[in-house]
């Protein structure tokens, strides 16, 4: 991992949290459908950030960031749904939401900055 790449670090750390939360929900709450959606979208954020870092052009970079942003929005939805259906406590929900919203904001800022630099 590159040093001092904030979004790369945060998205990776968030993916680790998502995997651990998924493992807990499957093992202890025996929920397999919603948690799989949460796992897929939550880990996809970082994967798309990694692809963006290796992009071949600015357009490719922005496209991968757009996908990462959409995955973060989807993850936000699954967190709220899983909390509403008692798979996450209020504390767990708030902690996960804070992280994913921070990631969304960073991605949005990167996209705006990149578009501004290419005008």
N, C-alpha and C positions, 0 to 999 in steps of 0.2 A: 504494500500500500504506500502511496506517495505520502511524504510528510507534509503536514500543514494544509491538507486539502480537507477543509471543514465538512463539506457535503459528503465526500467519500467516507470520512470517518463516521459521521453521524448516521448515514444510511446503513453502513455496515453494523454499527452498534445497535441500531434499531432492528435490523434483520436478526441479530442474535437474540434480542428480546422477544421478537415474534416467534422464533423457533422454540424458545424455552416456554413461552406462553402456550403455544400449540401443543407441545409435549405434555404440559400440565393438564390442559383441558381434555386431551384424549385419554390420558391415564386416569385422572381423578374425576372428571365430569362425564366421561364416556360420550363426548360429543364429537362427531366425525365430519359433518357436512359443512356447517358454518366455519368451523375452525380450519378446514382445508382451504376455503376461500380466503380467509384471513392470512393463512400461511403463504399462499400463492401471491397475493397482492403485496403483502408486507415485505416479502423477500425480493420481489420484483423491482422495488424502488431502487435498491442498491445495485442490482444487476444492470439496470438501465443507466444508472449513473456511471458504472464502470464502462459500459459501451459508449457513453457520451465522451468520456475521457479519451477513449481510443478512436474517436470519430475521424473520418477522412476529410471532412469539410465543416464549415460553420453550419450549413444547412443540416447536415447529418447530426452534428452536436445538438442543435436546437430540437431536432425531431426526437432524439433519444431523451432529452430533458423533458420534452412534452409528454412522452410516455411515462417517465418517472413521476411527473406531477400527477397525471391521471391515476396512476397506481397508488399514489399517496392519498388522493381523494377517495378512491375505492376503499383503501385500508381504513380511513377515517369512518366510512360508513359501516364496515364490518365491526369495528370497535364499538361504535354506538349501538348497533343491533345486538351484539353479544352482551353488552351491558344491560340493555333493556330486557333481555331474555335470561338474565341472571347467570351468565357464564363468566362475566367480569364483575368484580365489586366496583363500587363508585371510585374508590381510590385507584384501583388498577386502570379503570377507564380513563380517569383524569391524567394519570401518568403517561399512558400510551398516547392519548390524544395530544397532550402537550408536546410530546416528541414528534409525532407525525405532522402536527400543524407547524412546528418549527422547521421541519424538513420542507414542507410545502412552501413556506415563506422564503427559505433560502433558494430553492429551485426557481421560484418566481422571480426573485431578485437577479439571479444569474441570467435567466432568460432575457429580462429587460436590459441588463447591462450589455449582454452580448449583442442583442439587436441594436442597441444604441451605438455600439462601437462599429457596427457594420453599415451604418446609414450613410 
